[in-house]
Amino acid sequence: MGKDFFDYDDGAFAHTISDNMAMDSDGNFLMRMGDNMVIDMDAGEVHMISGWPNDESDDEDDD
């Protein structure tokens, strides 16, 4: 389920833990605000990201 994305403001990667929550490499929780924006729940700051990963699995068949 979890996918990685890059946080441009922190300069670090984060990993999704649900449809709208992620955790960065420092253990801070990030909540999705849009495809390229999250809010750092610990600091209350808005961060720009590389893009929230698609929920669809890459290994699903296209039958």
PDB file of N, CA, C and O in Angstrom:
ATOM      1  N   MET A   1       0.819  -1.196   0.000  1.00  0.00           N
ATOM      2  CA  MET A   1       0.000   0.000   0.000  1.00  0.00           C
ATOM      3  C   MET A   1       0.858   1.253   0.000  1.00  0.00           C
ATOM      4  O   MET A   1       0.587   2.177  -0.768  1.00  0.00           O
ATOM      5  N   GLY A   2       1.874   1.312   0.829  1.00  0.00           N
ATOM      6  CA  GLY A   2       2.654   2.520   0.972  1.00  0.00           C
ATOM      7  C   GLY A   2       3.571   2.794  -0.197  1.00  0.00           C
ATOM      8  O   GLY A   2       4.177   1.880  -0.755  1.00  0.00           O
ATOM      9  N   LYS A   3       3.668   4.049  -0.561  1.00  0.00           N
ATOM     10  CA  LYS A   3       4.545   4.503  -1.634  1.00  0.00           C
ATOM     11  C   LYS A   3       5.343   5.690  -1.112  1.00  0.00           C
ATOM     12  O   LYS A   3       4.941   6.350  -0.154  1.00  0.00           O
ATOM     13  N   ASP A   4       6.462   5.948  -1.744  1.00  0.00           N
ATOM     14  CA  ASP A   4       7.334   7.049  -1.332  1.00  0.00           C
ATOM     15  C   ASP A   4       7.149   8.275  -2.215  1.00  0.00           C
ATOM     16  O   ASP A   4       6.763   8.170  -3.379  1.00  0.00           O
ATOM     17  N   PHE A   5       7.433   9.442  -1.637  1.00  0.00           N
ATOM     18  CA  PHE A   5       7.476  10.695  -2.393  1.00  0.00           C
ATOM     19  C   PHE A   5       8.519  11.590  -1.744  1.00  0.00           C
ATOM     20  O   PHE A   5       8.954  11.336  -0.620  1.00  0.00           O
ATOM     21  N   PHE A   6       8.917  12.637  -2.456  1.00  0.00           N
ATOM     22  CA  PHE A   6       9.957  13.541  -1.980  1.00  0.00           C
ATOM     23  C   PHE A   6       9.342  14.833  -1.461  1.00  0.00           C
ATOM     24  O   PHE A   6       8.487  15.425  -2.119  1.00  0.00           O
ATOM     25  N   ASP A   7       9.772  15.266  -0.291  1.00  0.00           N
ATOM     26  CA  ASP A   7       9.334  16.521   0.327  1.00  0.00           C
ATOM     27  C   ASP A   7      10.389  17.578   0.016  1.00  0.00           C
ATOM     28  O   ASP A   7      11.487  17.544   0.571  1.00  0.00           O
ATOM     29  N   TYR A   8      10.056  18.521  -0.874  1.00  0.00           N
ATOM     30  CA  TYR A   8      11.017  19.551  -1.294  1.00  0.00           C
ATOM     31  C   TYR A   8      11.402  20.494  -0.154  1.00  0.00           C
ATOM     32  O   TYR A   8      12.531  20.983  -0.124  1.00  0.00           O
ATOM     33  N   ASP A   9      10.497  20.756   0.774  1.00  0.00           N
ATOM     34  CA  ASP A   9      10.783  21.689   1.862  1.00  0.00           C
ATOM     35  C   ASP A   9      11.739  21.103   2.895  1.00  0.00           C
ATOM     36  O   ASP A   9      12.574  21.822   3.444  1.00  0.00           O
ATOM     37  N   ASP A  10      11.623  19.800   3.165  1.00  0.00           N
ATOM     38  CA  ASP A  10      12.522  19.147   4.116  1.00  0.00           C
ATOM     39  C   ASP A  10      13.742  18.538   3.443  1.00  0.00           C
ATOM     40  O   ASP A  10      14.756  18.279   4.093  1.00  0.00           O
ATOM     41  N   GLY A  11      13.640  18.308   2.128  1.00  0.00           N
ATOM     42  CA  GLY A  11      14.732  17.656   1.413  1.00  0.00           C
ATOM     43  C   GLY A  11      14.860  16.190   1.779  1.00  0.00           C
ATOM     44  O   GLY A  11      15.966  15.649   1.798  1.00  0.00           O
ATOM     45  N   ALA A  12      13.737  15.537   2.070  1.00  0.00           N
ATOM     46  CA  ALA A  12      13.750  14.138   2.505  1.00  0.00           C
ATOM     47  C   ALA A  12      12.580  13.394   1.876  1.00  0.00           C
ATOM     48  O   ALA A  12      11.648  13.996   1.344  1.00  0.00           O
ATOM     49  N   PHE A  13      12.654  12.080   1.951  1.00  0.00           N
ATOM     50  CA  PHE A  13      11.578  11.233   1.448  1.00  0.00           C
ATOM     51  C   PHE A  13      10.576  10.946   2.551  1.00  0.00           C
ATOM     52  O   PHE A  13      10.909  10.964   3.736  1.00  0.00           O
ATOM     53  N   ALA A  14       9.328  10.678   2.136  1.00  0.00           N
ATOM     54  CA  ALA A  14       8.272  10.288   3.057  1.00  0.00           C
ATOM     55  C   ALA A  14       7.572   9.069   2.474  1.00  0.00           C
ATOM     56  O   ALA A  14       7.671   8.798   1.277  1.00  0.00           O
ATOM     57  N   HIS A  15       6.864   8.338   3.327  1.00  0.00           N
ATOM     58  CA  HIS A  15       6.204   7.095   2.948  1.00  0.00           C
ATOM     59  C   HIS A  15       4.739   7.160   3.365  1.00  0.00           C
ATOM     60  O   HIS A  15       4.435   7.468   4.518  1.00  0.00           O
ATOM     61  N   THR A  16       3.830   6.871   2.432  1.00  0.00           N
ATOM     62  CA  THR A  16       2.407   6.910   2.765  1.00  0.00           C
ATOM     63  C   THR A  16       2.065   5.757   3.711  1.00  0.00           C
ATOM     64  O   THR A  16       2.587   4.649   3.584  1.00  0.00           O
ATOM     65  N   ILE A  17       1.178   6.048   4.658  1.00  0.00           N
ATOM     66  CA  ILE A  17       0.722   5.021   5.600  1.00  0.00           C
ATOM     67  C   ILE A  17      -0.787   4.809   5.504  1.00  0.00           C
ATOM     68  O   ILE A  17      -1.320   3.863   6.083  1.00  0.00           O
ATOM     69  N   SER A  18      -1.479   5.691   4.770  1.00  0.00           N
ATOM     70  CA  SER A  18      -2.907   5.526   4.484  1.00  0.00           C
ATOM     71  C   SER A  18      -3.219   6.384   3.265  1.00  0.00           C
ATOM     72  O   SER A  18      -2.313   6.923   2.630  1.00  0.00           O
ATOM     73  N   ASP A  19      -4.510   6.509   2.937  1.00  0.00           N
ATOM     74  CA  ASP A  19      -4.898   7.292   1.762  1.00  0.00           C
ATOM     75  C   ASP A  19      -4.567   8.772   1.880  1.00  0.00           C
ATOM     76  O   ASP A  19      -4.377   9.442   0.865  1.00  0.00           O
ATOM     77  N   ASN A  20      -4.494   9.299   3.115  1.00  0.00           N
ATOM     78  CA  ASN A  20      -4.243  10.731   3.269  1.00  0.00           C
ATOM     79  C   ASN A  20      -3.191  11.062   4.329  1.00  0.00           C
ATOM     80  O   ASN A  20      -3.036  12.226   4.695  1.00  0.00           O
ATOM     81  N   MET A  21      -2.470  10.059   4.823  1.00  0.00           N
ATOM     82  CA  MET A  21      -1.421  10.302   5.821  1.00  0.00           C
ATOM     83  C   MET A  21      -0.115   9.669   5.373  1.00  0.00           C
ATOM     84  O   MET A  21      -0.095   8.636   4.704  1.00  0.00           O
ATOM     85  N   ALA A  22       0.978  10.320   5.764  1.00  0.00           N
ATOM     86  CA  ALA A  22       2.320   9.810   5.467  1.00  0.00           C
ATOM     87  C   ALA A  22       3.219  10.114   6.652  1.00  0.00           C
ATOM     88  O   ALA A  22       2.862  10.892   7.537  1.00  0.00           O
ATOM     89  N   MET A  23       4.395   9.490   6.659  1.00  0.00           N
ATOM     90  CA  MET A  23       5.386   9.735   7.693  1.00  0.00           C
ATOM     91  C   MET A  23       6.718   9.993   7.003  1.00  0.00           C
ATOM     92  O   MET A  23       7.117   9.244   6.112  1.00  0.00           O
ATOM     93  N   ASP A  24       7.407  11.062   7.418  1.00  0.00           N
ATOM     94  CA  ASP A  24       8.702  11.353   6.818  1.00  0.00           C
ATOM     95  C   ASP A  24       9.819  10.636   7.552  1.00  0.00           C
ATOM     96  O   ASP A  24       9.577   9.938   8.536  1.00  0.00           O
ATOM     97  N   SER A  25      11.043  10.807   7.071  1.00  0.00           N
ATOM     98  CA  SER A  25      12.185  10.082   7.633  1.00  0.00           C
ATOM     99  C   SER A  25      12.516  10.510   9.065  1.00  0.00           C
ATOM    100  O   SER A  25      13.243   9.805   9.764  1.00  0.00           O
ATOM    101  N   ASP A  26      11.990  11.659   9.511  1.00  0.00           N
ATOM    102  CA  ASP A  26      12.194  12.111  10.890  1.00  0.00           C
ATOM    103  C   ASP A  26      11.089  11.646  11.831  1.00  0.00           C
ATOM    104  O   ASP A  26      11.149  11.904  13.033  1.00  0.00           O
ATOM    105  N   GLY A  27      10.077  10.961  11.292  1.00  0.00           N
ATOM    106  CA  GLY A  27       8.962  10.485  12.107  1.00  0.00           C
ATOM    107  C   GLY A  27       7.817  11.468  12.206  1.00  0.00           C
ATOM    108  O   GLY A  27       6.891  11.242  12.984  1.00  0.00           O
ATOM    109  N   ASN A  28       7.844  12.554  11.445  1.00  0.00           N
ATOM    110  CA  ASN A  28       6.765  13.539  11.445  1.00  0.00           C
ATOM    111  C   ASN A  28       5.614  13.056  10.565  1.00  0.00           C
ATOM    112  O   ASN A  28       5.834  12.479   9.500  1.00  0.00           O
ATOM    113  N   PHE A  29       4.390  13.297  11.019  1.00  0.00           N
ATOM    114  CA  PHE A  29       3.220  12.926  10.238  1.00  0.00           C
ATOM    115  C   PHE A  29       2.875  14.040   9.270  1.00  0.00           C
ATOM    116  O   PHE A  29       2.931  15.221   9.612  1.00  0.00           O
ATOM    117  N   LEU A  30       2.513  13.644   8.047  1.00  0.00           N
ATOM    118  CA  LEU A  30       2.131  14.574   6.991  1.00  0.00           C
ATOM    119  C   LEU A  30       0.731  14.208   6.523  1.00  0.00           C
ATOM    120  O   LEU A  30       0.443  13.037   6.278  1.00  0.00           O
ATOM    121  N   MET A  31      -0.152  15.218   6.396  1.00  0.00           N
ATOM    122  CA  MET A  31      -1.502  14.976   5.919  1.00  0.00           C
ATOM    123  C   MET A  31      -1.658  15.587   4.533  1.00  0.00           C
ATOM    124  O   MET A  31      -1.273  16.731   4.295  1.00  0.00           O
ATOM    125  N   ARG A  32      -2.223  14.808   3.632  1.00  0.00           N
ATOM    126  CA  ARG A  32      -2.406  15.239   2.248  1.00  0.00           C
ATOM    127  C   ARG A  32      -3.390  16.391   2.158  1.00  0.00           C
ATOM    128  O   ARG A  32      -4.469  16.355   2.748  1.00  0.00           O
ATOM    129  N   MET A  33      -2.996  17.422   1.404  1.00  0.00           N
ATOM    130  CA  MET A  33      -3.882  18.550   1.127  1.00  0.00           C
ATOM    131  C   MET A  33      -4.206  18.632  -0.357  1.00  0.00           C
ATOM    132  O   MET A  33      -5.162  19.298  -0.753  1.00  0.00           O
ATOM    133  N   GLY A  34      -3.420  17.962  -1.166  1.00  0.00           N
ATOM    134  CA  GLY A  34      -3.593  17.944  -2.616  1.00  0.00           C
ATOM    135  C   GLY A  34      -2.554  17.023  -3.216  1.00  0.00           C
ATOM    136  O   GLY A  34      -1.806  16.367  -2.491  1.00  0.00           O
ATOM    137  N   ASP A  35      -2.504  16.968  -4.545  1.00  0.00           N
ATOM    138  CA  ASP A  35      -1.556  16.072  -5.206  1.00  0.00           C
ATOM    139  C   ASP A  35      -0.104  16.441  -4.928  1.00  0.00           C
ATOM    140  O   ASP A  35       0.755  15.560  -4.879  1.00  0.00           O
ATOM    141  N   ASN A  36       0.184  17.727  -4.745  1.00  0.00           N
ATOM    142  CA  ASN A  36       1.561  18.170  -4.545  1.00  0.00           C
ATOM    143  C   ASN A  36       1.740  19.002  -3.280  1.00  0.00           C
ATOM    144  O   ASN A  36       2.663  19.813  -3.194  1.00  0.00           O
ATOM    145  N   MET A  37       0.864  18.806  -2.300  1.00  0.00           N
ATOM    146  CA  MET A  37       0.935  19.601  -1.078  1.00  0.00           C
ATOM    147  C   MET A  37       0.503  18.772   0.125  1.00  0.00           C
ATOM    148  O   MET A  37      -0.490  18.047   0.077  1.00  0.00           O
ATOM    149  N   VAL A  38       1.278  18.896   1.212  1.00  0.00           N
ATOM    150  CA  VAL A  38       0.939  18.250   2.481  1.00  0.00           C
ATOM    151  C   VAL A  38       1.116  19.263   3.598  1.00  0.00           C
ATOM    152  O   VAL A  38       1.773  20.288   3.418  1.00  0.00           O
ATOM    153  N   ILE A  39       0.527  18.974   4.751  1.00  0.00           N
ATOM    154  CA  ILE A  39       0.763  19.796   5.931  1.00  0.00           C
ATOM    155  C   ILE A  39       1.489  18.930   6.953  1.00  0.00           C
ATOM    156  O   ILE A  39       1.080  17.805   7.238  1.00  0.00           O
ATOM    157  N   ASP A  40       2.565  19.472   7.492  1.00  0.00           N
ATOM    158  CA  ASP A  40       3.331  18.812   8.544  1.00  0.00           C
ATOM    159  C   ASP A  40       2.526  18.947   9.824  1.00  0.00           C
ATOM    160  O   ASP A  40       2.351  20.052  10.337  1.00  0.00           O
ATOM    161  N   MET A  41       2.034  17.827  10.341  1.00  0.00           N
ATOM    162  CA  MET A  41       1.144  17.859  11.507  1.00  0.00           C
ATOM    163  C   MET A  41       1.870  18.271  12.787  1.00  0.00           C
ATOM    164  O   MET A  41       1.231  18.750  13.724  1.00  0.00           O
ATOM    165  N   ASP A  42       3.181  18.094  12.844  1.00  0.00           N
ATOM    166  CA  ASP A  42       3.944  18.483  14.032  1.00  0.00           C
ATOM    167  C   ASP A  42       4.258  19.976  14.045  1.00  0.00           C
ATOM    168  O   ASP A  42       4.155  20.624  15.087  1.00  0.00           O
ATOM    169  N   ALA A  43       4.641  20.527  12.889  1.00  0.00           N
ATOM    170  CA  ALA A  43       5.041  21.931  12.817  1.00  0.00           C
ATOM    171  C   ALA A  43       3.920  22.849  12.336  1.00  0.00           C
ATOM    172  O   ALA A  43       3.989  24.062  12.536  1.00  0.00           O
ATOM    173  N   GLY A  44       2.887  22.285  11.704  1.00  0.00           N
ATOM    174  CA  GLY A  44       1.796  23.099  11.179  1.00  0.00           C
ATOM    175  C   GLY A  44       2.169  23.839   9.909  1.00  0.00           C
ATOM    176  O   GLY A  44       1.519  24.823   9.555  1.00  0.00           O
ATOM    177  N   GLU A  45       3.212  23.381   9.212  1.00  0.00           N
ATOM    178  CA  GLU A  45       3.694  24.043   7.998  1.00  0.00           C
ATOM    179  C   GLU A  45       3.222  23.295   6.756  1.00  0.00           C
ATOM    180  O   GLU A  45       3.114  22.069   6.762  1.00  0.00           O
ATOM    181  N   VAL A  46       2.943  24.042   5.691  1.00  0.00           N
ATOM    182  CA  VAL A  46       2.591  23.458   4.403  1.00  0.00           C
ATOM    183  C   VAL A  46       3.877  23.151   3.646  1.00  0.00           C
ATOM    184  O   VAL A  46       4.781  23.984   3.589  1.00  0.00           O
ATOM    185  N   HIS A  47       3.959  21.956   3.066  1.00  0.00           N
ATOM    186  CA  HIS A  47       5.141  21.530   2.313  1.00  0.00           C
ATOM    187  C   HIS A  47       4.749  21.166   0.893  1.00  0.00           C
ATOM    188  O   HIS A  47       3.669  20.622   0.659  1.00  0.00           O
ATOM    189  N   MET A  48       5.626  21.467  -0.051  1.00  0.00           N
ATOM    190  CA  MET A  48       5.462  21.052  -1.443  1.00  0.00           C
ATOM    191  C   MET A  48       6.153  19.705  -1.608  1.00  0.00           C
ATOM    192  O   MET A  48       7.260  19.496  -1.109  1.00  0.00           O
ATOM    193  N   ILE A  49       5.481  18.786  -2.321  1.00  0.00           N
ATOM    194  CA  ILE A  49       6.025  17.442  -2.512  1.00  0.00           C
ATOM    195  C   ILE A  49       6.057  17.101  -3.998  1.00  0.00           C
ATOM    196  O   ILE A  49       5.464  17.796  -4.823  1.00  0.00           O
ATOM    197  N   SER A  50       6.761  16.019  -4.321  1.00  0.00           N
ATOM    198  CA  SER A  50       6.886  15.596  -5.713  1.00  0.00           C
ATOM    199  C   SER A  50       5.568  15.090  -6.281  1.00  0.00           C
ATOM    200  O   SER A  50       5.391  15.092  -7.499  1.00  0.00           O
ATOM    201  N   GLY A  51       4.666  14.671  -5.460  1.00  0.00           N
ATOM    202  CA  GLY A  51       3.365  14.185  -5.907  1.00  0.00           C
ATOM    203  C   GLY A  51       2.918  13.026  -5.060  1.00  0.00           C
ATOM    204  O   GLY A  51       3.699  12.115  -4.786  1.00  0.00           O
ATOM    205  N   TRP A  52       1.656  13.048  -4.635  1.00  0.00           N
ATOM    206  CA  TRP A  52       1.121  11.963  -3.818  1.00  0.00           C
ATOM    207  C   TRP A  52       0.971  10.741  -4.707  1.00  0.00           C
ATOM    208  O   TRP A  52       0.357  10.825  -5.771  1.00  0.00           O
ATOM    209  N   PRO A  53       1.516   9.614  -4.295  1.00  0.00           N
ATOM    210  CA  PRO A  53       1.467   8.401  -5.122  1.00  0.00           C
ATOM    211  C   PRO A  53       0.043   7.924  -5.382  1.00  0.00           C
ATOM    212  O   PRO A  53      -0.840   8.069  -4.537  1.00  0.00           O
ATOM    213  N   ASN A  54      -0.162   7.358  -6.558  1.00  0.00           N
ATOM    214  CA  ASN A  54      -1.446   6.802  -6.940  1.00  0.00           C
ATOM    215  C   ASN A  54      -1.747   5.579  -6.088  1.00  0.00           C
ATOM    216  O   ASN A  54      -0.841   4.799  -5.792  1.00  0.00           O
ATOM    217  N   ASP A  55      -2.997   5.397  -5.691  1.00  0.00           N
ATOM    218  CA  ASP A  55      -3.384   4.267  -4.843  1.00  0.00           C
ATOM    219  C   ASP A  55      -3.395   2.944  -5.599  1.00  0.00           C
ATOM    220  O   ASP A  55      -3.312   1.882  -4.982  1.00  0.00           O
ATOM    221  N   GLU A  56      -3.497   2.994  -6.941  1.00  0.00           N
ATOM    222  CA  GLU A  56      -3.566   1.772  -7.723  1.00  0.00           C
ATOM    223  C   GLU A  56      -2.242   1.040  -7.693  1.00  0.00           C
ATOM    224  O   GLU A  56      -1.175   1.650  -7.759  1.00  0.00           O
ATOM    225  N   SER A  57      -2.323  -0.258  -7.595  1.00  0.00           N
ATOM    226  CA  SER A  57      -1.124  -1.097  -7.578  1.00  0.00           C
ATOM    227  C   SER A  57      -0.561  -1.223  -8.986  1.00  0.00           C
ATOM    228  O   SER A  57      -1.315  -1.381  -9.946  1.00  0.00           O
ATOM    229  N   ASP A  58       0.767  -1.153  -9.112  1.00  0.00           N
ATOM    230  CA  ASP A  58       1.415  -1.274 -10.407  1.00  0.00           C
ATOM    231  C   ASP A  58       1.382  -2.694 -10.946  1.00  0.00           C
ATOM    232  O   ASP A  58       1.564  -2.896 -12.147  1.00  0.00           O
ATOM    233  N   ASP A  59       1.155  -3.683 -10.088  1.00  0.00           N
ATOM    234  CA  ASP A  59       1.199  -5.068 -10.522  1.00  0.00           C
ATOM    235  C   ASP A  59      -0.172  -5.654 -10.814  1.00  0.00           C
ATOM    236  O   ASP A  59      -0.294  -6.868 -10.974  1.00  0.00           O
ATOM    237  N   GLU A  60      -1.207  -4.824 -10.888  1.00  0.00           N
ATOM    238  CA  GLU A  60      -2.545  -5.319 -11.232  1.00  0.00           C
ATOM    239  C   GLU A  60      -2.639  -5.553 -12.723  1.00  0.00           C
ATOM    240  O   GLU A  60      -2.031  -4.827 -13.510  1.00  0.00           O
ATOM    241  N   ASP A  61      -3.406  -6.573 -13.120  1.00  0.00           N
ATOM    242  CA  ASP A  61      -3.622  -6.879 -14.538  1.00  0.00           C
ATOM    243  C   ASP A  61      -4.599  -5.881 -15.137  1.00  0.00           C
ATOM    244  O   ASP A  61      -5.508  -5.405 -14.457  1.00  0.00           O
ATOM    245  N   ASP A  62      -4.408  -5.567 -16.408  1.00  0.00           N
ATOM    246  CA  ASP A  62      -5.298  -4.653 -17.126  1.00  0.00           C
ATOM    247  C   ASP A  62      -6.287  -5.424 -17.988  1.00  0.00           C
ATOM    248  O   ASP A  62      -6.585  -4.984 -19.098  1.00  0.00           O
ATOM    249  N   ASP A  63      -6.803  -6.549 -17.527  1.00  0.00           N
ATOM    250  CA  ASP A  63      -7.708  -7.391 -18.313  1.00  0.00           C
ATOM    251  C   ASP A  63      -9.044  -6.749 -18.487  1.00  0.00           C
ATOM    252  O   ASP A  63      -9.926  -7.323 -19.124  1.00  0.00           O
TER     253      ASP A  63
END
